[in-house]
Amino acid sequence: MLLSRVLSTIPRRAAGILRAQSTLSTSPTAREFKVVLDNDTVYVDQALAEALGWTPDQPTEGVPLTLSGWEPHYFAIARTGTDSDLLARRTVESGHNPRVKQILDYLKDR
C-alpha cells in the first residue's frame, strides 16, 4: 500500500520543513520521513535516499524519480519504472475516470 499525504500549500520559494497530515497504510514497511523544501529542491536524509535507490558507492549518479499526483489528497514519489511508480500512475489515471469518481464519492458519504 502507499503512503497518502495531504500537503499544505507551500510558497514556491519557501524554505522550511514540509508539514503534512498523513494517513499511513497498514503495511508494516511504511515509514515517515521529514524533508526540507528550499528553492525547488527537496532535501532528504540518507535513509530516505537509500530507500529510493541511492547508494553510497555512486553518490553522484542520481536516481530517476517520478512525482505523480491527484489533487487534493494523493501525491506519490517513486523510483521511475518500479511497480510502485506504475501503481501511483494508474491511481492518478483512475482519478480521471468518472465512474471511479462516482464510486469514491459514494463511499465517502457512507
Residue pairs with C-beta under 8 A, 6 or more apart in sequence:
1 25
1 26
1 27
1 30
2 25
2 76
2 84
2 87
2 88
2 91
3 22
3 23
3 24
3 25
3 30
3 32
3 76
4 22
4 23
4 25
4 73
4 74
5 20
5 21
5 22
5 23
5 75
6 20
6 21
6 22
6 23
6 72
6 73
7 18
7 20
7 75
8 19
8 20
10 18
10 37
12 40
13 39
13 40
14 37
15 36
15 37
15 38
15 39
16 36
16 37
16 38
17 34
17 35
17 36
18 34
18 35
18 36
18 37
18 42
22 32
24 30
24 32
31 51
33 44
33 45
33 47
33 48
34 45
35 42
35 43
35 44
35 48
36 42
36 43
37 43
44 52
49 63
50 56
52 63
52 65
52 77
52 79
53 63
53 79
54 62
54 63
55 61
63 79
64 79
64 80
64 81
65 77
65 78
65 79
65 80
66 77
66 78
66 79
66 80
66 85
66 88
66 89
67 75
67 76
67 77
68 75
68 76
68 78
68 85
68 88
68 89
68 91
68 92
69 75
69 76
69 92
70 91
70 92
70 95
74 91
74 92
74 95
76 84
76 88
76 91
78 84
78 85
78 87
78 88
79 85
94 100
95 101
